[in-house]
Amino acid sequence: MKFVDEYREGAPALRLAQAVRRLTTRPWTIMEVCGGQTHTIVKSGLQDLLPPEITLVHGPGCPVCVTPVELIDSAVEIAARPEVIFCSFGDMLRVPGSARSLFEAKADGADVRIVYSPLDALKLARENPARQVVFFAVGFETTAPANAMSVWQAAREGIENFSILVAHVLVPPAMEAILSSPNCRVQAFLAAGHVCTVMGYQEYEPIAQRYNVPIVVTGFEPLDLLEGIQMAVAQLESGRAEVENQYSRAVRRGGNRPAQQRIAEVFEVGPRAWRGIGEIPSSGLRLREAYRRFDALTRFPVALARAAESSECIAGLVLQGLKKPKECPAFATRCTPETPLGAPMVSSEGACAAYYLYGRHRP
Ligand code: SF4
């Protein structure tokens, strides 16, 4: 497949890994931000190709993993209302809330449906004028344009039985929160290529300067990641801290301006709680006043009660790169994809799921 197969070939992968070996003179810790990148790294065994001085740690870029348990509880409560059709991407259904997941709510009779786009949910709202259709708007900057578009379109068509439960998070504030932590061990970032396709990478430049940290915008295939690692190591070894773009076949410095404009028209930046990490200022999106009537939490007020996490789950430490999934005592024993204790074991982008699927038998 064009633009895929050529980024998975073995010989160039070995050449890139050898280049990293030649460059490396001391230990470096590099964090890939996105859960999709984590899955490629673990599935392809990239860590095994690298010299032992290079440690890859996995970041908070799995939107399902960082959606707070309180919001899952709110989703379950809204979904249980008889007038509601609750729509979500499939990943969210099995994420445990404090009492039930959306999947369990569906089993108990709630009308919970999997959709592949917020516009599918909007179509359901058009087709079911007597019902209230709620879409669970989860994701980073990558999914924000489509979610903004659905609300904009609903307003334009006067579809008043559509709303979204907003759980949008932003990457740069999370990177700053990780770098500001006294326990931070991250020395370079591989930024998420798809997020930068939308947002560009200008907003990473002040972060690279302020924290003296190299940031390489990186794609998702094995060769993308190896090249991103090579570029990060070259910067670390030479004492540079710049933003570089490995994913130039998709990313421009300014990003996708029409998508940014649609996001800015519908959403505004606000504080957001991250599961396992806590509240990070200016790290989320919420609907602007002009579109607030499409906010599911305004339409269906629910008490956002603080909910307890599993006491065994160390997802917060995993998402900040402080621990690896295999260091969790519950990994692959009490916590498996069939019996998840935390969101990173459920999501198709979760680090714990990646280690379970591809790495649990590796030493
Ligand atoms: S293995 Fe399970 S319990 Fe441990 S951090 Fe991952 S999700 Fe949480």
Residues whose N, C-alpha, C, O or C-beta is under 5 A from the ligand:
A	BS01	SF4	E312 C313 I314 A315 P325 C328 A330 F331 C335 L341 G342 A343 P344 M345 C352
